[in-house]
Amino acid sequence: MMELLCDTKSYAWGKIGGQSEVFSLRRSVDPESVSDESQPYAELWMGTHPSGPSRIKSNSEPLKEFLESQPDLLGSSVTQFGKDLPYLFKVLSVNKALSIQAHPNKEHAERLFKERPNIYKDPNHKPEMAIALTPFQGLCGFRPLQEIQKNVQESPLKDILKEGVAEALLAATPSTYSEALKEAFKDLMTTPKETIANEFAKFKTTLESTNTSDLNSTQRLFLTLAEQYPEDVGCFVIYFVNLVELNPGEALFLGPNLIHAYLSGDCIECMACSDNVVRSGLTPKLIDTPTLIEMLDYSCKPVDDMKFQPEQETEWTTVYNPPVPDFAVVKIDIDSDSMIEIPKRSSASIFLVISGSGRYEFEEGPQSFQRGAVHFLGANQGLKIVKQSQEKIVIYQAFC
């Protein structure tokens, strides 16, 4: 078991200084790496991704190079992907909404990479899991049909969508809505910018003159996004897409072609190693609206269906095991002073300590840990944890 030094990212959408969980975790173990409290700290990267590779603390050797020399540590469930970790483990601290986006499936990713390698820089899919560390908000999946139809009638969508497009969506039934929804979403996303700007200004003025207590959650979100991304079409996408609110420990699984956006809060994230994101709205980055429109899953689902349900594995471990082979995440939650044995994993793991302090007991001997510590453990290795603080231990473990 080896402690790792990990990379942080100061993207503009991140939380500032001490408000950021990324900042707080890194300050606990490596204060010099986060010395500027005026900067945004958006992401902590744990793994071997070339844009933010982790290093072994004892000798600064890149983890990727170490694993290339010790491939047996990866385990059989990893080696099916090659001689590298197939996942990237992160913490995100979100202060400003991230883009309206989706990720391609493997076949689509290979095609995008072949056709436009300057934009889509690898042929891999990018499923993601987000697990809330603090109250967390996101957009995920299309709302139930009746909600969308109500929003078309009661929001600026009634003035933005072309008459025939809106009528087709309002006439749609649970068995016939998919094509009508796609056409309506396409119509919104391709509306001329001048029209969007005019409707944006009128609606913003109306909401700002309304008593805050009389606004619903979607209207309040519009005003928040209006400050972050003025005159952006993404401000109206919220009337199509579920607003999901997660409590700590609740999760989203973001499979292929699922429309989503992170809005605010801190979360654990684990994903397949890829940079493939198709964006359109709420972003200064490159957008690819035609690709997004064609690839999306236009299934309507209630907001509760968006939440991913973990499974209790032992008294101390809860497993978030998505329907992909690239990664899974375990939450280790210990409030006992006894030595607790953690189930062996058939792949290499990365551990991140969220709270508490103690020591890991493993074959080579004990190793202490505290909040913010990140460790690597090879496949099929036994591990026991001893709590050494009054605060309960919470650790997240990524594996394959």
C-alpha positions in Angstrom: 0.0 0.0 0.0 1.4 3.4 -1.0 0.4 6.9 -0.3 -0.1 9.1 -3.4 0.5 12.7 -4.3 -2.4 13.9 -6.5 -3.2 16.7 -8.9 -5.7 19.5 -8.3 -7.4 21.6 -11.0 -8.3 25.2 -10.6 -11.1 25.6 -13.2 -13.2 28.8 -13.0 -16.3 26.9 -12.0 -14.8 25.6 -8.8 -15.4 26.7 -5.3 -13.0 29.3 -3.9 -10.4 28.4 -1.3 -11.8 27.1 2.0 -15.3 26.7 0.6 -14.0 23.9 -1.6 -13.8 20.3 -0.4 -11.0 19.8 -2.8 -9.0 22.6 -1.1 -9.9 21.3 2.4 -8.9 17.7 1.6 -5.5 18.7 0.1 -4.7 21.2 2.8 -5.0 18.4 5.4 -2.1 16.5 3.9 -0.3 18.8 1.5 -0.8 22.5 2.5 1.8 23.8 0.1 -0.1 22.4 -2.9 -3.1 24.7 -2.1 -1.5 27.8 -0.6 -3.6 30.4 -2.5 -7.0 30.6 -0.8 -8.3 33.1 -3.4 -8.2 30.6 -6.2 -11.0 28.2 -7.3 -10.3 24.5 -6.4 -12.5 22.5 -8.7 -11.2 19.0 -9.0 -8.8 16.5 -7.3 -7.6 13.8 -9.7 -6.5 10.3 -8.4 -5.2 7.9 -11.0 -3.0 7.7 -14.0 -4.8 10.0 -16.5 -2.0 11.8 -18.5 -3.6 15.2 -17.8 -3.2 14.8 -14.0 -1.2 11.7 -13.1 -0.7 10.7 -9.5 2.7 10.1 -8.1 4.0 7.8 -5.3 4.7 10.0 -2.3 7.8 8.2 -1.1 9.8 8.7 -4.3 7.7 10.9 -6.7 7.6 8.1 -9.3 4.5 8.4 -11.5 2.0 5.7 -10.5 1.5 4.8 -14.2 5.2 4.0 -14.6 5.2 2.0 -11.4 2.3 -0.1 -12.6 4.0 -0.7 -15.9 6.8 -2.4 -14.0 4.5 -4.2 -11.6 1.5 -5.3 -13.8 0.4 -8.1 -11.4 -0.8 -5.4 -9.0 -3.5 -4.3 -11.5 -5.4 -7.6 -11.2 -7.3 -9.6 -13.8 -10.3 -7.3 -13.9 -8.1 -4.5 -14.9 -5.8 -6.2 -17.4 -8.8 -6.8 -19.7 -8.4 -3.0 -20.4 -4.6 -3.1 -20.8 -1.7 -2.2 -18.5 -3.2 0.8 -16.9 -6.1 1.7 -14.5 -9.3 2.0 -16.6 -10.8 4.5 -14.2 -10.2 8.1 -13.0 -11.2 8.9 -9.4 -12.0 12.5 -8.5 -13.4 14.9 -6.0 -15.4 17.9 -7.5 -16.3 21.1 -5.8 -18.8 22.9 -8.0 -19.7 26.6 -7.5 -20.9 27.4 -11.0 -22.9 25.1 -13.4 -21.0 22.8 -15.7 -22.1 22.4 -19.3 -25.2 20.7 -20.7 -23.6 17.5 -21.9 -23.7 13.8 -22.6 -21.1 11.1 -23.2 -21.0 8.8 -26.2 -21.2 5.0 -26.0 -18.1 3.0 -26.9 -19.1 2.5 -30.6 -20.0 6.2 -31.0 -16.8 7.3 -29.3 -14.7 5.2 -31.7 -16.5 6.8 -34.6 -16.1 10.4 -33.3 -12.4 9.8 -32.6 -11.9 8.5 -36.2 -13.8 11.3 -37.8 -12.7 14.3 -35.6 -9.7 13.4 -33.5 -8.9 17.0 -33.0 -12.1 17.4 -30.9 -12.8 13.8 -29.6 -9.3 12.8 -28.6 -9.7 9.1 -27.6 -12.0 6.2 -28.7 -13.3 5.3 -25.2 -16.7 5.8 -23.6 -17.0 7.9 -20.5 -19.6 6.6 -18.0 -19.5 8.5 -14.7 -20.7 8.0 -11.1 -21.2 11.0 -8.8 -21.7 10.5 -5.1 -22.6 13.6 -3.0 -20.3 14.6 -0.2 -22.4 17.7 0.6 -25.9 18.7 -0.7 -25.5 18.5 -4.4 -27.6 19.7 -7.3 -27.5 18.5 -10.9 -29.6 18.2 -14.1 -30.1 14.6 -15.2 -32.4 13.0 -17.8 -35.6 14.3 -19.4 -38.5 15.1 -17.1 -41.7 13.1 -17.1 -43.7 13.9 -20.2 -46.5 15.6 -18.3 -44.0 18.0 -16.6 -42.5 18.9 -19.9 -45.9 19.5 -21.4 -46.9 21.7 -18.5 -43.6 23.6 -18.8 -44.2 24.2 -22.5 -47.5 25.9 -21.7 -46.3 27.9 -18.6 -42.7 28.9 -19.4 -41.1 30.9 -22.2 -40.9 27.6 -24.2 -44.4 28.5 -25.4 -42.9 31.5 -27.2 -39.6 30.0 -28.2 -40.8 26.7 -29.8 -42.3 26.8 -33.3 -46.1 26.4 -33.2 -46.2 23.1 -34.9 -43.4 21.7 -32.8 -45.0 22.8 -29.6 -48.4 21.4 -30.6 -46.9 18.0 -31.5 -45.2 17.7 -28.1 -48.4 18.8 -26.3 -50.4 16.1 -28.2 -47.8 13.4 -27.5 -48.7 10.4 -25.3 -46.5 8.1 -23.1 -46.2 5.7 -26.0 -45.6 8.2 -28.8 -43.6 11.1 -27.3 -39.9 10.3 -28.2 -39.8 11.9 -31.7 -41.9 14.9 -30.6 -39.6 15.5 -27.7 -36.5 15.2 -29.9 -37.9 17.7 -32.3 -38.8 20.2 -29.5 -35.4 19.9 -27.9 -33.8 20.4 -31.3 -36.0 23.4 -32.0 -34.9 25.0 -28.7 -31.2 24.3 -29.2 -31.2 25.7 -32.7 -33.3 28.8 -32.0 -31.5 31.9 -33.2 -29.4 33.6 -30.5 -31.3 36.9 -30.9 -34.6 35.2 -30.1 -33.1 33.4 -27.1 -31.6 36.7 -25.9 -35.0 38.5 -26.2 -36.9 35.8 -24.4 -34.2 35.6 -21.8 -34.4 39.3 -21.0 -38.2 39.3 -20.7 -38.4 36.2 -18.5 -35.5 37.4 -16.3 -37.3 40.7 -15.7 -40.6 39.0 -14.9 -38.9 36.7 -12.4 -36.9 39.4 -10.7 -40.1 41.4 -10.2 -41.8 38.4 -8.5 -41.6 37.8 -4.8 -38.9 35.2 -4.2 -41.2 33.1 -2.0 -43.6 32.8 -5.0 -40.9 31.3 -7.3 -40.7 27.5 -7.8 -37.4 25.7 -7.8 -37.0 25.8 -11.6 -37.6 29.5 -11.7 -35.0 30.1 -8.9 -32.6 27.9 -10.9 -33.2 30.0 -14.0 -32.2 33.2 -12.1 -29.0 31.5 -10.8 -28.0 30.3 -14.3 -29.0 33.7 -15.7 -26.2 35.3 -13.6 -23.7 32.7 -14.5 -24.5 32.3 -18.2 -26.6 35.3 -19.4 -28.6 34.9 -22.6 -27.5 31.2 -22.9 -29.9 28.7 -24.3 -29.0 26.3 -21.5 -31.0 28.5 -19.1 -34.2 27.2 -20.9 -33.0 23.5 -21.0 -33.9 23.2 -17.4 -37.6 23.1 -18.4 -36.9 19.8 -20.2 -34.5 18.2 -17.8 -34.9 16.9 -14.2 -33.5 18.9 -11.4 -31.9 16.4 -9.0 -31.0 17.1 -5.4 -28.7 14.7 -3.7 -28.0 14.3 0.0 -24.6 13.2 1.1 -24.1 9.5 0.1 -26.8 9.6 -2.7 -25.5 9.0 -6.2 -26.1 9.5 -9.9 -24.9 7.1 -12.6 -24.4 8.9 -15.9 -24.5 6.3 -18.7 -24.1 6.9 -22.4 -26.4 9.5 -24.1 -27.9 10.8 -20.9 -28.3 14.5 -20.8 -26.9 16.0 -17.6 -25.1 18.9 -16.0 -23.6 19.5 -12.5 -24.9 22.6 -10.8 -23.5 23.0 -7.3 -22.0 21.1 -4.4 -19.2 18.7 -3.7 -19.0 15.1 -4.8 -16.9 12.0 -5.3 -16.7 11.1 -9.0 -15.5 8.0 -10.7 -15.4 7.5 -14.5 -13.9 5.5 -17.3 -10.6 7.1 -18.5 -11.8 9.3 -21.4 -12.1 13.0 -22.3 -15.2 12.5 -24.6 -17.8 15.1 -23.7 -20.4 16.4 -26.2 -21.5 19.9 -25.0 -24.2 22.4 -25.9 -25.1 25.2 -23.5 -23.8 26.6 -20.2 -20.2 26.5 -21.3 -17.5 28.7 -22.8 -16.0 25.5 -24.3 -16.6 24.1 -27.8 -20.2 23.1 -28.4 -21.4 20.4 -30.8 -25.2 20.8 -30.8 -25.9 18.6 -33.8 -24.1 15.6 -32.3 -25.7 16.1 -28.9 -29.2 16.3 -30.4 -28.8 13.1 -32.4 -27.2 11.0 -29.6 -29.4 11.8 -26.7 -31.7 9.2 -25.0 -35.1 10.9 -25.2 -36.7 8.7 -22.5 -38.8 10.6 -19.9 -38.3 9.5 -16.3 -39.2 10.8 -12.9 -36.5 12.5 -10.9 -36.2 9.6 -8.3 -35.4 7.2 -11.1 -32.2 9.2 -11.8 -30.7 8.3 -8.4 -28.5 5.3 -8.3 -29.0 2.8 -5.5 -26.0 1.3 -3.8 -25.9 -2.1 -2.1 -24.9 -2.8 1.5 -22.0 -5.2 1.3 -20.9 -5.6 4.9 -21.7 -3.7 8.1 -19.0 -1.2 7.1 -19.0 -1.2 3.3 -21.6 0.1 0.8 -20.9 -0.6 -2.9 -21.9 1.6 -5.8 -21.6 -0.9 -8.6 -22.8 0.6 -12.0 -23.6 -1.5 -15.0 -20.1 -1.0 -16.6 -16.9 -3.1 -16.0 -14.6 0.0 -15.8 -15.2 1.0 -12.2 -17.1 0.7 -9.0 -16.9 2.7 -5.7 -17.2 1.6 -2.1 -18.0 3.8 0.8 -16.3 2.6 4.0 -18.0 3.9 7.1 -16.5 2.9 10.5 -17.5 4.1 13.9 -16.1 1.2 15.8 -12.8 1.0 17.7 -12.3 -2.6 16.6 -10.0 -3.6 13.8 -12.2 -3.9 10.7 -11.4 -6.2 7.8 -12.2 -4.8 4.3 -13.2 -7.3 1.5 -10.4 -8.0 -1.0 -10.9 -6.6 -4.5 -9.8 -8.4 -7.7 -8.4 -5.1 -9.0 -6.1 -2.3 -7.9 -7.8 0.2 -5.7 -7.4 3.9 -4.8 -8.6 5.0 -1.3 -9.5 8.6 -0.3 -10.1 9.5 3.4 -12.9 11.9 3.8 -13.0 12.0 7.6 -11.3 10.5 10.6 -7.8 9.2 11.2 -6.4 5.8 11.9 -4.1 3.2 10.3 -4.2 0.6 7.6 -3.0 -2.9 8.5 -1.7 -4.9 5.5 0.9 -7.5 4.6 3.9 -5.1 4.6 2.9 -3.5 7.9 0.8 -0.6 9.2 0.4 2.8 7.6 -1.3 5.7 9.3 -3.8 7.9 7.5 -5.8 11.1 8.1 -8.4 13.2 6.3 -7.3 13.9 2.7 -4.9 11.0 2.4 -4.9 9.0 -0.9 -3.5 5.5 -1.1 -3.0 2.8 -3.7 -3.5 -0.9 -3.0 -2.7 -3.7 -5.3 -5.2 -6.4 -6.4 -6.2 -9.2 -4.1 -4.4 -7.7 -1.1 -5.9 -8.0 2.4 -6.6 -4.8 4.3 -7.7 -4.0 7.8 -8.6 -0.6 9.2 -8.1 0.7 12.8 -9.9 3.8 13.9 -7.7 6.2 16.0 -9.8 9.3 16.4 -13.2 10.2 18.0 -14.5 11.2 14.6 -15.9 8.3 12.5 -13.9 7.1 9.5 -15.4 7.7 6.1 -13.3 6.4 3.1 -14.2 6.1 -0.5 -12.5 3.3 -2.5 -12.4 3.1 -6.3 -11.7 -0.2 -8.0 -12.6 -2.1 -11.2 
